[in-house]
Amino acid sequence: MHRQQRLAGAFRLFAHAGFAQGLAGHITARDPEWTDHFWVNPLGRHFSRIRVSDLLLVNRDGEIVIGDGPVNQAARDPRRDS
């Protein structure tokens, strides 16, 4: 939960600083327990409105494991293709 709280806070800080990328940007954080999974914001939610409950846990293929909502496929792990 600590990682998700920090990530949600980072989204709001980025928005406050003017770094929100409309509705398509993303920030990810690797999960500390499932190191091949990461937390990401749902596609279409402005950075200033991200809450912990909005975050999605996705695997390296970009499949949602926890959460509900569209995920930006640009946020998937690029190493999955290697």
Summary of the structure (lengths in Angstrom):
residues: 82
radius of gyration: 11.9
end to end distance: 30.5
largest distance: 36.4
contacts: 217
relative contact order: 0.21
helix: 34%
strand: 20%
